[in-house]
Amino acid sequence: MTPTVITPSGPGAMEAGLVLDEEGQRFVVLTFKEPAGEPLLVTFTVPIFQNYVEHLVRTAKAANEEANWGIPG
């Protein structure tokens, strides 16, 4: 599978919302918008999204440390 790379930029480039499906299950929807592209929607169950946010917080903190940066490969 080829990875999808998105580079949102500008106001409204990323949005989050909460939705219920037909059975009442709860989802968090993240919408990413590229300047000249179609929006990309990613849905998460609430527990998965909460874990994802915790991971993002750890990654954001790590981004402040120069030693954590490198070139993949």
C-alpha positions in Angstrom: 0.0 0.0 0.0 1.4 3.4 -0.9 1.3 5.9 2.0 -0.8 9.0 1.7 1.1 12.1 2.5 -0.9 15.2 3.4 0.5 18.7 4.2 -2.3 20.8 5.6 -1.6 24.5 5.8 -3.4 27.7 6.5 -6.5 28.5 8.5 -9.0 25.6 8.8 -6.4 23.1 7.6 -7.3 20.7 10.3 -10.7 20.3 12.0 -12.1 17.9 14.6 -15.7 16.8 15.1 -17.8 14.3 17.0 -20.3 12.1 15.3 -22.7 9.2 16.1 -23.2 6.4 13.6 -26.6 4.7 13.0 -26.1 2.4 16.0 -25.2 5.3 18.3 -21.5 4.5 18.4 -19.3 7.6 19.0 -16.5 8.6 16.7 -14.1 11.5 16.5 -13.5 12.7 13.0 -10.4 14.6 12.0 -10.6 16.5 8.7 -7.3 17.5 7.0 -7.4 20.0 4.1 -4.7 20.6 1.6 -4.6 24.0 -0.2 -5.5 22.4 -3.6 -6.8 19.0 -2.6 -9.9 17.2 -1.5 -10.4 16.9 2.3 -9.2 13.7 4.0 -11.3 12.4 6.8 -9.9 10.1 9.5 -12.3 8.5 12.0 -11.4 7.2 15.4 -13.3 5.5 18.2 -13.1 7.6 21.4 -10.6 5.3 23.2 -8.3 5.1 20.2 -8.5 8.9 19.7 -7.6 9.4 23.4 -4.6 7.2 23.0 -3.7 9.1 19.8 -3.8 12.4 21.6 -1.6 11.1 24.4 0.9 10.0 21.7 0.7 13.4 20.0 1.4 15.2 23.3 4.5 13.0 23.9 5.7 13.6 20.3 5.1 17.4 20.7 7.3 17.4 23.8 10.0 15.3 22.1 10.0 17.8 19.2 11.6 20.3 21.5 14.7 18.2 21.9 17.3 18.4 19.1 18.5 14.9 19.9 15.2 13.4 18.8 15.5 14.7 15.3 16.9 12.5 12.5 16.6 11.3 9.0 14.7 8.0 8.6 16.5 5.0 7.2 
